[in-house]
């Protein structure tokens, strides 16, 4: 066996060993929380985000386009010229997958096995009154009606700075570790794919870059940015990222951010009662015309991008989440409702929040 072949086989073997280690770590969430999420991970994301932050463009997008435009054609050319045997091609492909697999989990993915945020905040044992959901929903609608069309800032960099400032305050109040690193935002040169996959933003675990969809409406931006920053901090659950984004936005000193926080959880509350048409119509009737207009704006924009790409993306992401300790799959997004209702029931008693 030639040396390069031995190296590739060794890398594949290492990835298999790493897979077994991950299965073991999944059984010890407290260990992962202490030694990885709050131990090793902050140093990894500090280093990786500061590295990618040196470039004004998305290193992730640059890498992906490099593979698509040069890597794939090069391999095809080599095969057609019979300079690369199919066995060697498969071995190279398996090696590349093994490297990406280890990189992904080592630099971020192990966070999937950390202690749930609901347990850390002691939200699991909260006793909920019968009207807890309804009263919380009414309050969110009231806040949306009051804040609609009262925006004070409209620049993405100002929004980003406000989100970072609010994160500092919220994490301190919740006694959660504030993860260091480059806090800047990036966007894709080719934004088309984010739209076609109906994606508001994306945190790249490969280079720890926070991307936002440049076609988002202004009142969608703060929540979308805060959500992706939660992923950057190591919160892999979509419900947890939504919950932190909600707290960060609604407790911001800026009215646009506040509106974004309340507005963006509306659809998750409506999704919870989608089978109760009378209750759904009752709550819809409570919305003012401005909020209804915003809801229609968002719905029409996303519907314009629906197609086979969005369906394939949703199905693929659903399977991805389920294979990574998120048993609900994409339905996990709407579990933010349970977080919000439980938190509201004890925020004053436990956290001293009004």
Buried (B, 14 or more C-beta within 10 A) or exposed (E): EEEEEEEBBEBBEBBEEBEEEBEEBBEEBEBBBEBBBBEEBBEBBBBBBEEBBEEEEBBBBEBBBEEEEEBEEEBEEBBEEEEBEEEBEEBBEBBBEBBEBBBEBBBBBBBBBBBBBBEBBEBEEBEBEEEBBBBBBEEBBEBBBEBBEEBEBEEBEEBBBBBBBBBEBBBEBBEBBEBBBBBBBBBBEEBEBBBBBBBBBBBBBBBBBBBBBEBBEBBBBBBBBBBBBBBBBBBBBBBBBBBBBBBBBBBBEBBBBBBBBBBBBBBBBBEBBEEEEEBBEEBBEEBEEBBEEBBEEBEEBEEEBEEEBBEEBBEEBBEEBBEBBBEBBBBBBBBBBBBBBBBBBBBEEEEEBE
